[in-house]
């Protein structure tokens, strides 16, 4: 159908076989007619002008993607956006297998057009097979109207598998029948990330206040309680929890022993009268609960009870194992400071989408956001800038910033852990650290010129911490010691990016350290880059006994890949 062209369809077709230019036939039983022209309207619509009967035929392609089972289409409304031409819908043909169809009386499909709204509605029971389906609509051109109008048919709504779907507004293809978004919605399953295997097995289960939450396995009671509290907010249902296996009107959480599921996989089965989630451990069960959360109506995210909502869940069999063990999202709180409550909400959203690593960018030129008890001026000076909320504008002199106390960080780390999210802190070195120099200028290179202030603008500065001074190395080791006590995860991100070596190249302390380490290079910049590599390796060796691995942006490789670093 994508190769429809004038050369393939124009001409007299006495046998009523319309042939594309790849010689694939579209056969009809309707009387012979001459196809005068064909107009490509959109990638899923083709208009055929019939010259002898003042009729036109519109071919609409309906794609189903992401589904493996047939879908039941009971209603579909299309806006023609050219309604003055549509005088009478006389014939409709639907081809759900191959590329041929037989025209039948429109009453068989209940097709009708509304001359006011321009809507064309199909009512009936049409099976949409996985893949491509074709709707052929024959209609009379209204008296006085111009034939061959370029309609722009768009989806208004459809009822698929008992669920009403509407187009995605704002997406260029969102209002097109062919749109992947529409096809995904048509399956009734909208889970992000897409599960490994989804089979729609029936209609819907309706969650009511008669349900209970059953659980089995060590440590699962807490998840059952959390699920009950979450469901209560929007539904108002006070679902009880109890140890035991699944039963009628229950959501069951249970451990299994299935090597195929690994450490994070789960199965989710929704039957007519119960929901069953199984996994090898609590992590997998938690991810299964997030999929159940997305299967419920969007109103389930309401913080208060929603009246009049029917809490339907599509009947499905889902088996899901993550493709990637590391799934991460980054948040920069230096350029713009977000309070701990916001960070918790951010983690909630990450968990819903099964993101298991939160990269927390805590320090940069524009502000230092973590309390370090050994260096109090990081809180009193480095955490604040005198330019209001604007970063790239003219400083207005107002104070802006903030930092997280160590108690707040412990609270956020525990909050994330309860949602299976690991936090990776980022402590920038040696660049992106002018906020440190604002508080401790003695760690600047001998060739740097102060005074230093916390940045009110973006960009890169040559004023980075001195790699030659022992005080800089001691500072970072002291900082990382406190950081390690706050973050139990394996990785500590040290940045290492965008660290111009202008000052290092002329700094007497840096040159002295380069010489003492026996660093050689073709020029001073190469030597300075190797000095940064040495600094990163020193931090890696310092953190290794604490069970930590350093991470750096790709620029840390400019002097060679630091031993023990993850890029």
C-alpha positions as CSV (number, residue, x, y, z in Angstrom):
1,X,0.0,0.0,0.0
2,X,2.9,2.3,0.6
3,X,3.7,2.1,-3.2
4,X,0.3,3.3,-4.4
5,X,0.9,5.7,-7.3
6,X,-1.0,7.0,-10.3
7,X,0.9,4.7,-12.6
8,X,-0.2,1.7,-10.6
9,X,-3.9,2.5,-10.2
10,X,-5.0,4.7,-13.0
11,X,-6.9,3.2,-16.0
12,X,-10.0,1.2,-16.8
13,X,-10.5,-1.7,-14.4
14,X,-13.4,-3.7,-16.0
15,X,-12.7,-6.6,-13.7
16,X,-12.7,-4.3,-10.7
17,X,-9.2,-5.3,-9.7
18,X,-7.1,-2.3,-8.6
19,X,-3.5,-3.2,-9.0
20,X,-0.6,-1.4,-7.3
21,X,2.7,-0.9,-9.1
22,X,4.0,-4.0,-7.3
23,X,1.3,-6.0,-9.0
24,X,-0.6,-6.8,-5.8
25,X,-4.3,-6.8,-6.4
26,X,-7.2,-5.1,-4.5
27,X,-10.3,-6.9,-5.6
28,X,-13.9,-5.7,-5.3
29,X,-17.3,-6.9,-6.5
30,X,-18.5,-3.4,-7.2
31,X,-19.4,-2.4,-10.8
32,X,-16.7,-1.5,-13.2
33,X,-15.3,2.0,-13.0
34,X,-12.4,4.0,-14.3
35,X,-9.9,5.3,-11.9
36,X,-8.9,8.7,-13.1
37,X,-6.5,9.7,-10.5
38,X,-5.0,8.9,-7.2
39,X,-3.9,11.4,-4.6
40,X,-1.6,10.5,-1.7
41,X,-3.1,12.3,1.3
42,X,-0.9,11.1,4.1
43,X,1.2,8.1,4.7
44,X,-1.9,6.1,5.7
45,X,-4.5,7.6,3.3
46,X,-5.0,7.4,-0.4
47,X,-7.9,9.0,-2.4
48,X,-9.0,7.4,-5.7
49,X,-11.2,9.5,-8.0
50,X,-13.8,7.6,-9.9
51,X,-14.5,9.5,-13.1
52,X,-17.6,7.7,-14.4
53,X,-19.9,7.6,-11.4
54,X,-18.9,10.8,-9.6
55,X,-17.7,8.7,-6.8
56,X,-14.5,8.6,-4.8
57,X,-12.8,5.8,-2.8
58,X,-10.7,6.6,0.2
59,X,-8.3,3.9,1.4
60,X,-7.3,4.2,5.0
61,X,-4.6,2.0,6.4
62,X,-4.8,1.0,10.1
63,X,-1.6,-0.4,11.6
64,X,-1.5,-2.4,14.9
65,X,2.0,-2.4,16.5
66,X,3.3,-4.0,19.6
67,X,0.5,-6.6,19.7
68,X,0.5,-10.2,18.9
69,X,-3.2,-11.1,19.2
70,X,-6.2,-9.9,17.1
71,X,-8.0,-6.8,18.4
72,X,-11.7,-6.3,18.4
73,X,-12.7,-2.9,16.8
74,X,-16.4,-2.2,17.6
75,X,-16.4,1.5,16.7
76,X,-14.1,4.0,15.0
77,X,-14.8,7.7,14.2
78,X,-12.7,9.6,11.6
79,X,-12.9,13.3,10.9
80,X,-12.6,13.8,7.1
81,X,-11.7,17.5,7.2
82,X,-13.2,17.8,3.7
83,X,-16.8,17.1,4.6
84,X,-18.3,19.2,1.8
85,X,-17.4,16.5,-0.7
86,X,-19.0,13.7,1.3
87,X,-22.6,13.4,0.2
88,X,-23.3,9.8,0.9
89,X,-21.3,6.8,2.2
90,X,-22.5,4.1,-0.1
91,X,-20.0,1.2,0.4
92,X,-17.4,0.1,2.9
93,X,-14.9,-2.7,2.6
94,X,-12.5,-3.8,5.2
95,X,-9.5,-6.0,4.4
96,X,-8.0,-7.5,7.5
97,X,-6.0,-10.1,5.8
98,X,-3.8,-9.5,2.7
99,X,-4.7,-6.6,0.4
100,X,-8.0,-7.5,-1.0
101,X,-11.6,-6.8,0.2
102,X,-15.2,-7.0,-1.0
103,X,-17.4,-3.9,-0.9
104,X,-20.5,-4.5,1.1
105,X,-23.5,-2.4,2.1
106,X,-22.5,0.3,4.5
107,X,-25.3,-0.8,6.8
108,X,-23.4,-4.0,7.5
109,X,-20.8,-1.9,9.3
110,X,-23.1,0.8,10.4
111,X,-21.0,3.4,8.6
112,X,-22.4,6.9,8.5
113,X,-21.2,10.4,8.0
114,X,-22.1,13.6,9.8
115,X,-22.3,16.5,7.3
116,X,-21.9,19.0,10.2
117,X,-18.9,17.6,12.1
118,X,-17.4,15.8,9.1
119,X,-17.1,12.7,11.2
120,X,-17.3,9.3,9.6
121,X,-18.2,6.5,12.0
122,X,-17.9,2.7,11.7
123,X,-19.9,0.6,14.1
124,X,-19.8,-3.1,14.1
125,X,-17.5,-5.9,15.1
126,X,-14.3,-5.8,13.0
127,X,-11.3,-7.9,13.8
128,X,-8.0,-6.1,13.4
129,X,-5.2,-8.5,12.9
130,X,-1.6,-7.8,14.0
131,X,0.0,-5.8,11.2
132,X,-1.7,-3.8,8.5
133,X,-5.5,-3.6,8.0
134,X,-7.2,-1.6,5.2
135,X,-10.5,0.3,5.2
136,X,-12.0,1.2,1.7
137,X,-14.7,3.8,1.8
138,X,-16.8,4.6,-1.3
139,X,-18.9,7.7,-1.3
140,X,-20.7,10.1,-3.6
141,X,-19.2,13.4,-4.3
142,X,-21.6,16.1,-3.2
143,X,-23.3,18.1,-6.1
144,X,-21.2,21.0,-7.1
145,X,-18.2,19.9,-5.0
146,X,-14.8,19.4,-6.6
147,X,-13.8,15.8,-6.9
148,X,-10.4,14.6,-5.9
149,X,-10.3,16.7,-2.7
150,X,-7.2,16.1,-0.6
151,X,-8.9,14.9,2.6
152,X,-6.8,14.8,5.7
153,X,-8.6,12.0,7.6
154,X,-7.7,11.9,11.3
155,X,-8.7,9.7,14.1
156,X,-11.3,11.1,16.6
157,X,-11.8,8.0,18.7
158,X,-12.1,4.2,18.6
159,X,-13.3,1.4,20.8
160,X,-10.8,-1.4,20.8
161,X,-11.1,-4.5,23.1
162,X,-13.8,-2.6,25.0
163,X,-11.6,0.4,25.8
164,X,-12.1,3.9,24.2
165,X,-8.9,5.4,22.8
166,X,-8.2,8.9,21.7
167,X,-5.3,10.3,19.7
168,X,-2.2,11.8,21.3
169,X,-2.4,15.5,21.0
170,X,0.8,17.4,20.0
171,X,2.5,14.5,18.3
172,X,2.7,15.0,14.5
173,X,1.4,11.5,13.9
174,X,-0.6,11.3,17.1
175,X,-4.0,11.9,15.4
176,X,-3.3,9.5,12.6
177,X,-4.8,6.0,12.6
178,X,-1.4,4.7,11.7
179,X,0.3,6.3,14.7
180,X,2.2,3.9,16.9
181,X,0.9,5.8,19.9
182,X,-2.7,5.0,18.8
183,X,-1.9,1.4,18.0
184,X,-0.2,0.9,21.4
185,X,-3.2,2.5,23.1
186,X,-5.5,0.2,21.0
187,X,-4.0,-2.8,22.6
188,X,-5.1,-1.5,26.0
189,X,-1.5,-2.0,27.4
190,X,0.5,1.1,28.1
191,X,3.5,0.2,30.2
192,X,6.8,2.0,30.0
193,X,9.3,0.5,29.5
194,X,7.6,-2.0,27.2
195,X,7.5,-5.4,28.8
196,X,9.2,-8.4,27.2
197,X,6.0,-10.3,26.6
198,X,2.4,-9.2,26.8
199,X,-0.6,-11.3,25.9
200,X,-4.1,-9.9,26.2
201,X,-6.3,-12.7,27.4
202,X,-9.8,-11.2,27.8
203,X,-11.7,-8.1,28.9
204,X,-11.1,-6.3,32.2
205,X,-10.9,-7.1,35.9
206,X,-12.6,-4.5,38.0
207,X,-10.8,-3.6,41.3
208,X,-13.3,-3.1,44.1
209,X,-13.2,-2.6,47.9
210,X,-13.9,-6.3,48.2
211,X,-10.4,-7.1,47.2
212,X,-7.6,-8.0,49.6
213,X,-3.8,-8.2,49.2
214,X,-2.3,-11.6,49.9
215,X,1.4,-12.2,50.2
216,X,3.9,-15.1,50.7
217,X,7.6,-15.1,51.2
218,X,10.1,-13.5,53.6
219,X,10.0,-9.7,53.6
220,X,7.1,-9.3,51.3
221,X,4.6,-8.1,54.0
222,X,6.1,-4.5,53.7
223,X,5.4,-4.4,50.0
224,X,1.8,-5.6,50.5
225,X,1.3,-2.8,53.0
226,X,2.9,-0.2,50.7
227,X,0.6,-1.4,47.8
228,X,-2.5,-1.1,50.0
229,X,-1.5,2.5,51.0
230,X,-0.9,3.5,47.4
231,X,-4.2,2.1,46.2
232,X,-6.1,3.7,49.1
233,X,-5.2,7.3,48.1
234,X,-7.1,7.4,44.8
235,X,-9.6,4.6,45.2
236,X,-10.5,5.1,48.9
237,X,-10.5,1.3,49.3
238,X,-9.1,0.1,52.7
239,X,-7.7,-3.1,51.3
240,X,-6.6,-5.5,54.0
241,X,-3.3,-7.5,53.7
242,X,-2.8,-11.1,54.9
243,X,-0.3,-13.8,54.4
244,X,-1.4,-16.6,52.0
245,X,-1.9,-17.6,48.4
246,X,-4.1,-16.0,45.8
247,X,-7.8,-16.3,45.9
248,X,-10.9,-14.8,44.4
249,X,-10.9,-10.9,44.7
250,X,-7.3,-10.7,45.6
251,X,-4.0,-9.2,44.5
252,X,-1.3,-11.7,45.4
253,X,2.5,-11.1,45.8
254,X,4.6,-14.3,46.0
255,X,8.1,-15.4,45.5
256,X,9.0,-18.1,43.1
257,X,12.2,-19.8,41.7
258,X,12.4,-19.1,38.1
259,X,15.9,-18.7,36.7
260,X,14.5,-17.1,33.5
261,X,13.3,-14.1,35.6
262,X,16.8,-13.3,37.1
263,X,17.2,-10.7,39.8
264,X,14.6,-8.2,38.5
265,X,12.1,-10.0,36.3
266,X,8.5,-10.7,37.2
267,X,5.3,-12.2,35.9
268,X,2.0,-10.4,36.1
269,X,-1.2,-12.3,35.5
270,X,-4.6,-10.5,35.5
271,X,-7.6,-12.9,35.5
272,X,-11.2,-12.0,35.7
273,X,-11.3,-12.3,39.5
274,X,-7.7,-11.9,40.7
275,X,-4.2,-10.4,40.0
276,X,-1.0,-12.4,40.6
277,X,2.5,-11.0,40.7
278,X,5.5,-13.4,41.1
279,X,9.2,-12.8,41.1
280,X,12.4,-14.4,42.5
281,X,12.8,-11.6,45.1
282,X,11.3,-8.3,46.4
283,X,13.0,-6.3,43.6
284,X,11.1,-8.1,40.9
285,X,7.9,-7.9,42.8
286,X,8.3,-4.2,43.2
287,X,8.7,-3.8,39.4
288,X,5.7,-5.9,38.8
289,X,3.7,-3.6,41.1
290,X,4.8,-0.7,39.0
291,X,3.4,-2.4,35.9
292,X,0.1,-3.0,37.7
293,X,0.2,0.7,38.6
294,X,0.5,1.7,34.9
295,X,-2.3,-0.8,33.9
296,X,-4.8,1.0,36.2
297,X,-6.5,4.2,35.0
298,X,-4.3,7.3,35.2
299,X,-6.6,8.5,38.0
300,X,-4.8,6.0,40.3
301,X,-2.0,8.7,40.6
302,X,-4.4,11.1,42.4
303,X,-3.3,12.0,45.9
304,X,-7.0,12.1,47.0
305,X,-10.0,9.8,46.4
306,X,-11.5,9.9,43.0
307,X,-15.3,9.5,43.0
308,X,-17.1,7.7,40.2
309,X,-14.1,6.0,38.7
310,X,-14.2,2.4,37.7
311,X,-10.9,0.8,38.4
312,X,-10.5,-1.5,35.4
313,X,-7.4,-3.5,34.8
314,X,-7.0,-5.4,31.4
315,X,-6.7,-9.1,31.6
316,X,-3.2,-9.9,30.6
317,X,-0.2,-12.3,31.0
318,X,3.0,-10.4,31.3
319,X,6.5,-11.8,31.6
320,X,9.2,-9.1,31.9
321,X,12.9,-9.1,32.3
322,X,15.0,-5.9,31.9
323,X,17.2,-5.6,28.8
324,X,19.6,-3.4,30.7
325,X,20.8,-4.0,34.3
326,X,21.8,-0.3,34.6
327,X,19.0,2.1,33.9
328,X,19.9,5.7,35.0
329,X,18.6,9.2,35.1
330,X,20.7,12.3,36.0
331,X,19.5,15.4,37.9
332,X,21.6,18.5,38.2
333,X,20.9,20.3,41.5
334,X,23.8,22.7,41.3
335,X,22.6,25.0,38.4
336,X,19.1,24.9,40.0
337,X,18.6,23.7,43.5
338,X,15.7,21.3,44.2
339,X,14.7,20.7,47.8
340,X,14.7,17.2,49.2
341,X,10.9,16.8,48.9
342,X,11.2,17.4,45.1
343,X,14.0,14.8,44.9
344,X,11.8,12.3,46.6
345,X,9.0,12.9,44.1
346,X,11.6,12.6,41.3
347,X,12.6,9.2,42.7
348,X,8.9,8.1,42.8
349,X,8.7,8.8,39.1
350,X,11.9,7.0,38.3
351,X,10.7,4.0,40.2
352,X,7.4,3.9,38.4
353,X,9.4,3.6,35.1
354,X,11.8,1.0,36.6
355,X,14.8,3.3,36.5
356,X,17.1,1.8,39.1
357,X,20.0,4.4,39.3
358,X,19.7,8.0,40.2
359,X,22.8,10.1,39.2
360,X,22.7,13.0,41.7
361,X,24.9,15.9,40.4
362,X,25.7,17.6,43.7
363,X,28.5,20.0,43.0
364,X,29.5,22.4,40.2
365,X,30.6,26.0,39.5
366,X,27.1,27.3,40.3
367,X,26.8,25.8,43.7
368,X,27.9,23.1,46.2
369,X,24.9,21.2,47.5
370,X,26.1,18.6,50.0
371,X,27.0,19.3,53.6
372,X,30.7,18.4,54.4
373,X,31.3,18.8,58.1
374,X,35.0,19.1,57.8
375,X,34.7,22.1,55.5
376,X,31.9,24.3,56.8
377,X,32.5,27.2,54.3
378,X,31.1,24.8,51.6
379,X,27.8,25.4,53.2
380,X,28.1,29.0,54.1
381,X,29.8,30.3,50.9
382,X,30.0,27.6,48.1
383,X,26.3,26.8,48.3
384,X,25.1,30.3,47.5
385,X,25.4,32.7,44.5
386,X,24.5,36.3,44.3
387,X,22.4,36.3,41.1
388,X,19.0,35.1,42.0
389,X,17.5,32.2,40.1
390,X,18.9,33.4,36.8
391,X,22.0,31.6,35.6
392,X,22.7,33.2,32.2
393,X,21.5,36.7,32.8
394,X,22.9,39.8,34.5
395,X,23.4,39.1,38.2
396,X,20.7,40.8,40.2
397,X,22.5,40.6,43.6
398,X,19.9,38.5,45.3
399,X,21.0,35.4,47.1
400,X,20.1,32.0,45.6
401,X,21.1,28.5,46.5
402,X,20.9,25.9,49.2
403,X,22.3,22.5,50.2
404,X,21.3,19.2,51.7
405,X,22.2,18.4,55.2
406,X,23.7,15.0,55.8
407,X,20.6,13.9,57.6
408,X,18.5,14.9,54.5
409,X,20.8,12.9,52.3
410,X,20.5,9.9,54.5
411,X,16.7,10.2,54.4
412,X,16.7,10.5,50.6
413,X,19.1,7.6,50.2
414,X,16.8,5.4,52.4
415,X,13.8,6.6,50.5
416,X,15.3,5.6,47.2
417,X,16.5,2.2,48.5
418,X,12.9,1.4,49.5
419,X,12.0,1.9,45.9
420,X,15.0,-0.1,44.5
421,X,16.8,3.0,43.3
422,X,20.5,3.3,43.9
423,X,22.0,6.8,44.1
424,X,25.2,7.8,42.4
425,X,26.6,11.1,43.8
426,X,28.7,13.3,41.6
427,X,31.4,15.4,43.2
428,X,33.2,17.3,40.5
429,X,37.0,17.4,40.3
430,X,39.2,19.2,39.4
431,X,37.0,21.3,37.0
432,X,33.6,22.7,37.6
433,X,34.7,23.6,41.1
434,X,35.0,27.4,41.2
435,X,32.4,27.3,43.9
436,X,35.0,25.6,46.1
437,X,37.6,28.3,45.2
438,X,35.1,30.9,46.4
439,X,35.3,29.4,49.9
440,X,38.9,28.0,49.8
441,X,40.9,30.1,47.3
442,X,44.1,28.6,48.7
443,X,43.4,25.6,46.5
444,X,43.8,27.7,43.3
445,X,46.8,27.4,41.1
446,X,49.6,30.0,41.5
447,X,48.8,31.3,38.0
448,X,45.1,31.8,38.7
449,X,43.8,35.2,39.4
450,X,41.1,35.8,42.0
451,X,38.9,36.7,43.7
452,X,36.6,33.8,43.0
453,X,32.9,33.8,43.2
454,X,30.2,31.2,42.8
455,X,29.3,31.3,39.1
456,X,26.2,33.2,38.0
457,X,26.6,32.0,34.4
458,X,27.0,28.8,32.5
459,X,30.0,27.8,30.5
460,X,33.5,26.6,31.4
461,X,36.2,28.4,33.4
462,X,39.9,27.9,33.4
463,X,39.8,28.4,37.2
464,X,39.9,24.8,38.4
465,X,41.3,23.4,41.6
466,X,45.1,23.0,41.5
467,X,46.3,19.5,40.7
468,X,49.7,20.2,42.0
469,X,48.9,21.2,45.6
470,X,48.7,18.5,48.2
471,X,45.9,20.4,49.9
472,X,43.7,19.8,46.9
473,X,44.2,16.0,47.1
474,X,43.6,16.1,50.9
475,X,40.5,18.1,50.4
476,X,38.9,15.6,48.0
477,X,39.9,12.6,50.1
478,X,38.3,14.2,53.1
479,X,35.1,15.0,51.1
480,X,34.9,11.5,49.6
481,X,35.3,10.0,53.1
482,X,32.1,11.7,54.2
483,X,30.4,11.0,50.9
484,X,31.1,7.3,51.2
485,X,29.5,7.2,54.6
486,X,26.3,8.7,53.1
487,X,26.0,6.7,49.9
488,X,26.1,2.8,50.2
489,X,26.2,2.2,46.4
490,X,29.2,1.0,44.5
491,X,29.8,4.1,42.3
492,X,31.1,7.6,43.1
493,X,31.1,10.0,40.1
494,X,34.1,12.4,40.1
495,X,33.2,14.3,36.9
496,X,36.6,15.1,35.4
497,X,35.1,16.8,32.4
498,X,35.7,20.3,31.0
499,X,38.8,21.0,33.0
500,X,40.9,23.5,30.9
501,X,44.6,23.2,31.7
502,X,45.5,26.9,31.1
503,X,46.4,27.5,34.7
504,X,47.9,24.0,35.3
505,X,50.3,24.6,32.3
506,X,51.9,27.6,34.0
507,X,51.4,26.7,37.7
508,X,54.6,26.1,39.6
509,X,52.9,23.6,41.9
510,X,51.5,21.6,39.0
511,X,54.8,21.5,37.2
512,X,56.6,20.5,40.3
513,X,54.2,17.6,40.9
514,X,54.4,16.5,37.2
515,X,58.2,16.4,37.5
516,X,58.1,14.5,40.8
517,X,55.7,11.9,39.3
518,X,58.0,11.5,36.2
519,X,55.2,12.5,33.9
520,X,56.4,13.1,30.3
521,X,54.6,14.4,27.2
522,X,54.9,16.1,23.9
523,X,53.8,19.4,25.3
524,X,52.7,20.9,28.6
525,X,49.0,20.3,28.0
526,X,49.6,16.6,27.5
527,X,51.6,16.5,30.7
528,X,48.8,18.3,32.5
529,X,46.2,15.9,31.2
530,X,48.3,13.0,32.5
531,X,48.5,14.8,35.8
532,X,44.7,14.7,36.0
533,X,44.8,11.0,35.1
534,X,47.2,10.5,38.0
535,X,44.8,12.4,40.3
536,X,41.9,10.2,39.2
537,X,43.9,7.0,39.8
538,X,44.9,8.3,43.2
539,X,41.2,8.8,44.1
540,X,40.3,5.3,42.7
541,X,43.0,3.7,44.9
542,X,41.8,5.7,47.9
543,X,38.2,4.6,47.4
544,X,38.8,0.9,46.4
545,X,39.3,-0.3,50.1
546,X,35.9,1.3,50.8
547,X,34.3,-0.8,48.2
548,X,33.8,2.1,45.8
549,X,34.5,2.5,42.0
550,X,35.0,5.9,40.5
551,X,33.1,7.1,37.4
552,X,34.2,9.9,35.1
553,X,32.9,11.7,32.0
554,X,34.7,10.7,28.9
555,X,37.1,13.7,29.1
556,X,39.0,11.9,31.9
557,X,40.6,9.8,29.1
558,X,42.4,12.7,27.6
559,X,45.5,11.8,29.5
560,X,44.9,8.1,29.1
561,X,42.2,5.9,30.8
562,X,42.6,6.1,34.6
563,X,43.2,2.6,36.1
564,X,40.2,1.6,38.1
565,X,37.8,4.1,36.5
566,X,34.5,3.5,34.8
567,X,33.8,5.9,31.9
